[in-house]
Amino acid sequence: MRDTLTISLPAEMRRSIARSAKGQHMTASEYVRDALRRRLAVERFQAVRARVVPKAQAQGIHTDEDVFKLVS
């Protein structure tokens, strides 16, 4: 099921979206949905990271190299 969300954009942003979408062979709607999916994924990652980092640091894991040593 799909819902419609109406948003207002400055004219220049709307034109930029249209140009970028065309360059990616996408509709403006597909382009914006993709951008929102990516933004939501980043926010989920940041939320998980905020919960995990303190636990990792408590175990002495502070850098990417520390993680690499554990998984190698």
C-alpha positions in Angstrom: 0.0 0.0 0.0 1.3 3.5 -0.8 0.5 6.8 0.8 1.1 10.2 -0.6 3.1 12.8 1.2 3.0 16.3 -0.1 5.9 18.5 0.7 6.9 22.0 -0.4 10.3 22.7 -1.9 12.1 25.7 -3.0 11.9 26.0 -6.8 15.7 25.5 -7.2 15.7 22.4 -5.1 12.8 21.0 -7.2 14.7 21.7 -10.4 17.9 20.1 -8.9 15.9 17.0 -8.0 14.4 16.8 -11.5 17.9 17.1 -13.1 19.5 14.6 -10.8 16.7 12.1 -11.2 16.8 12.4 -15.0 20.6 11.8 -14.8 20.0 8.6 -12.8 17.2 7.5 -15.2 14.7 7.8 -12.3 11.5 9.7 -11.7 11.6 12.5 -9.2 9.5 10.4 -6.8 11.9 7.4 -7.1 14.8 9.7 -6.5 13.3 11.3 -3.4 12.2 7.8 -2.1 15.8 6.6 -2.5 17.2 9.7 -0.7 14.8 9.2 2.1 15.6 5.4 2.4 19.3 6.3 2.6 18.7 9.0 5.2 16.6 6.6 7.3 19.3 3.9 7.0 21.9 6.4 8.2 19.7 7.3 11.2 19.2 3.6 12.1 22.9 3.0 11.9 23.7 6.0 14.1 21.1 4.8 16.7 22.6 1.3 16.8 26.2 2.8 17.0 25.2 5.0 19.9 24.0 2.0 21.8 27.0 -0.3 20.9 30.0 2.1 21.2 29.8 2.5 25.0 29.6 -1.3 25.4 32.5 -1.8 23.1 34.6 0.8 24.8 33.9 -0.8 28.2 35.5 -3.9 26.7 38.6 -2.0 25.5 37.5 -1.8 21.9 38.2 1.8 20.8 39.3 1.8 17.1 38.5 0.1 13.8 41.8 -1.7 14.2 40.6 -3.1 17.6 37.6 -4.5 15.8 39.7 -5.9 13.0 41.9 -7.8 15.4 38.9 -9.4 17.0 37.3 -10.5 13.8 40.5 -11.6 12.0 
